[in-house]
Amino acid sequence: MTINAAYIGGMTWGWTGIRGTWTGPEADRSITLMAERLNVNWTAIALGALQDHAQSTEIKFGDAPTVTDDEVLHAIRKAKELNLKVCLKPVVNCADGTWRAHINFFDLDVPCEPKWSDWFASYTTFILHYARIAEETGCEMFCIGCEMVQTDRREAEWRQLIAEVRKVYSGIVTYNCDKYQEGQVKWWDAVDVISSSGYYPIGDWAEQLNRIEKIVAAYNKPFFFMEAGCPSREGSQYIPNDWGLQGAPSEEVQRKFYETMFSESDKRDWVGGFMLWDWPARLYEESAAASNDDYCMYGKQAEKTVHDYYARKIAETAVGGSVS
């Protein structure tokens, strides 16, 4: 499968998809500034839907706070007006705050207990709903799941889901595995592109890329980081996936993380790009950037780092026309 862009210079937009925030002047301003400030050529339109807890088997994607279909359609249209390629990324979360990686059930069905079959039936309905929207709106890529660590071992169910997705969606299909889990997914051959979350400590990028390279080579598939980033906060360069880490705001920490991540990735031509994390639908004021300690780099030092890196990579790979 060929990715129809020379390099994925992307940013995740809109997370978590809170109903009522994806339309109107603020949302349109946010996605426009994202495109202008970062020189992105892709965006992941990312929304969350809820199940009650990690052992629930019903995903309530039609209910608030999940964004409405009209909001999803508006976001995709706006991205395309800005000449961005779009990956639609529906994600399941737990309403009680449990991280989705802990969604799990008994490997063998037990009467009166929640079952994998029930959960995958609901998850399939959820994913197919958005796969149809991705097809109807011409989204170039569709992500079938994100960081579902305990589900990764359910190979048969994932293969069946992918087969169902391909009946309604004709674009590029990927799965976003969690950090360190690239080698645990045994069904990469069923997707078109391997993608993972690149939240690796600043001093560990070379080692982790060396490890991932072997996995990518074994499957002979394109690869990119569907998520990667670091809060602008002291200490976050060492645990970039910990969004709740305590520390003072620091633009320098975030900038240096990006410089290191990009530098190490630059040495490996199999890294097909990034869909960075993340750019909200409601931006803080640029004047408040120095005191903001979240992942978004709007108005921060890392904004220029990302812009310049993407501009160079997109230009360098434009002649080839694809990542394959």
N, C-alpha and C positions, 0 to 999 in steps of 0.2 A: 504494500500500500504506500502511496506517495502522499506526503503532506504538501498541499498546494500553497506553500509559502516557503521561501528559501530559508528562513529562520523564524522560529516562534519567539518573537519579542513581545511577550504578553503580560497582562496584569489581570488579576481576579477583581471583578467589580460586583458590588451590591450585597455582599454577604452581611447578614444571613438571609436577607430577603424578608424584611419585616413589612407586613401588609400596610400599604399607604405611603411607603417611602420611595417607590421606584418610578413614580410619575411626577410631573410638575417641574417648575423651574430649577429647584435645587438638585434634583436627580439629573436633569439634562445638563446642568452646569458641571456636576461632578464627572460625568462620563466624558464630557467635552474636554475638561481640564486634564483628565487622565490621558486622553489621546494626545493632547498638545504638549503637556509637560514631560511625558515619558517616551514619546515617539514610538508607541506600541503599534504593532500591526495585527495583534490578536487580543481578544479578551475572553476570559471565562466568566460567563454570566452565571453566578452561583447562588442557589437558593436552598434553604433548609426546610424540611418538613418534619413533623414530630410524631414519634410514638411515645407512649406514656413513660416507659422505662425499658431497661435492657432486655427484659424477658416478655415484653409486649409483642403481639403479633399483628397489630393493626397500625398502619401508617396513615395518619390523618392529613393527607396533603391538601385536601379541599378546605380545610379549616384555617382560621386565623391562629397564629400570626403569619402563616405562610402567605407569600405574595399571591395575588390572583393571576389567572392566565392572562388577563388583559395587561397587567403590569409586566409580565414576562415578555409578551409580544411587543410592548412598547420599548422595553430595554433592548431587545434584539434589533428592532427597527432603528433605534437611535444609534446603536453600535455600527450598523451597516451604513447608515448615513455618513458616519465618520470614516468609512472605508476600512473598518476593522473586520477581520475574520472572527467568527464566534464559535466558542465551545460552550454548549449548554451543559450545566453541571448541577443536577438535582442531588441533594444530599439528605440523608436521614439523620436526625438527632433525637436524643431522649429528652423528654420534657422535664424530667427530674434532675437534669444536669449531668447524668452519666455520659461519659464520652462514648461515641458510637462504636469505637473499637471493642467495647465490652459487650456488644449485642451477641448473645450466645444461647445455645440450647443443648439438650442432651443429644449425643450423636445417634442414639437409638430412640425411636419414638416410645414414649411411656404414656399410658392412659392417664388422663386428668392433668397432664403437664403440657405446657406450651411446646410447640413442635417447629422444627425447621421448615417442614412443608407448609405450615400455616404462614410462617413469616415470609418465606420466599414467594408465596402466592400474593400476599399483600405488596411486597416489595416489587414484584414484577408488574403489578397493576400501576404502581407509582411510577416506575421507570418508563414503562411503555407510554404512559400519558405524556410525559415530557419528550420522549423520543419522537412521538408524532408531531409535537410542536416544533421540534428541531428540524424535522423533515419539511414541514409546511413552510417554515421560515427560511430554509436554506442554510441552516447552521452547518458550518464546515466540519465540526467535530461534536461528538456527544460522549460525555463521561458517565459510565454506568454505575459508578460507586466511588466512595472516597474513604480511605483509611478504615476499612471494615475488617480489622485484623482477625477477629475470631471467626468471621465468615469465610476467610480466604481458603480454608481447608475444604470447603464444600464445593469441590471441583465440579461435580455433576450438575449441581444447581446453577452455578455460574455459567457453565457452558450452555445449559438450556436457556437461561435468561438472554445470553448473547444471541443465540439463534432466534429467539422471539424478537429481540430488538432489530435484527437485520431484516425481519419481515416488514417492518414499518419505517426503517431509517436507512438511507443509502449512503450516508457519509462515513467519516472516519470514527471508529469506535475505540475508546481507551478506557482503562481502569486506573485510578489513582491509588496505588498502594501506599501504606504508611512508610515513614522513614525506617530504615534497617530491614524492611520486609520484602525487598525486591526478590530475594531468593526463595521466599516462602510461597509465592504464587506459582502453581504448577500448570496454569492454564493460559499463560501469556500467548501461546500460539493461536488462541481463539480471538484475540483482539488485534487491531491493526497497529497500535502504537503502545509501547510500554511507558507508563508515567508513574512518578512517585513524588513524595513530599520531601523536599530537600532541606530539612531543618537539622543540619549537621553542625557541630561545634566548629568555631572558626579555625581551630588548629587541626581539624580532622578531615578536611575536605579531600586532600590527596588520597588518603587511605580509603575513604568511602567510595570515591570515584573509581579507584583501582578495583575495589570489590564489585561494584555495580557493572563495570565494563565486562567482566567475565559472564555475568548473567545475560546482559544484552547480546553479547556475541553468541551465546549458546542458542538463543532464540532467533537471531538474525532479524531483529525488528528495530524500527526507529525508536528513539528514546528522547524524552524531554522531562523536565521537572514540572509537574502540574501544579505544585506549590513549592515555594521557597521564599524565605524572608527572615527578617529579624526586627524585633521592636527597637525603637530608639531609646534604649534604656541601659543603664550600667548593669553589667552581668549577663545581658541577653545574648551576647556573642558566644557565650559558652553553653547556654541552654535556649536556643532560639525558638524552640517549640513551646516554651512555657510562657504563655501570654499573661499569667498572673504573677510573674516573678517580681519581687520587690527591688526597687532600685531607682536612682535619680534619672531624669530624662537625659539622654545623651545622643545628639545627632552623630557625633564622631564614632560611637560604637556601631551604629547602623551603617554608616558609610564604609567603615573599615571591613565590616562583615561582607558587604556587597563587593567591595574591591577584591577581597580574598576569594569569595565564591566564584566570581567571574574570571579571575586570573587562573584559578585551578581548572575550571571548566574549559577555558580557552585552549588548554593543552590537549584537549580530547575532542576530536572532530565528530565523535558519535553523540555528543550531547547536542541535541537538536534545538535547545532553547529552554525558555522558562515561562511559566504563567505565575508571576510573582504574587505574593500575599501581602496586603490586600488593599483595595481602594473602596471606601464606603460610599453608599448612595447619598449620604449626608456628610459633607466635609466639615471639618473644623475650620475656623477662620485662619487664613495664612499667617496672620499676625501672632497666632497662638502656636505655631509649629514648634518653636523651641521648647515649649512646655508640654507638648504632646508626646507621650511615650509609647505609642502604639505602633503597629506594623506599617501603616500608611506613611509614605515619604513625601507627601505633598508639602512643599515649602521647606523641606529639610535638605541637608547636604547630599543625602543619597539620591535625591531626585535627579540631580545633574549626573551623578554616577550612572544611574540607570539609563537616562536619556542618551548619554554619549556612548555607552556600551551598545545599546540597541541600535543606534544609528550606524555604528561601525559594523556590527555583525550583520545587520540587514543588508547593508551596502556590499559587504564582502561576499555574501552568499547569493546575492541577487542574480548573478550570472548563471549559476546552476539551476535556479528556479524551483528546486524542491529539496526536501530532506527525505531520503528514502533508505 
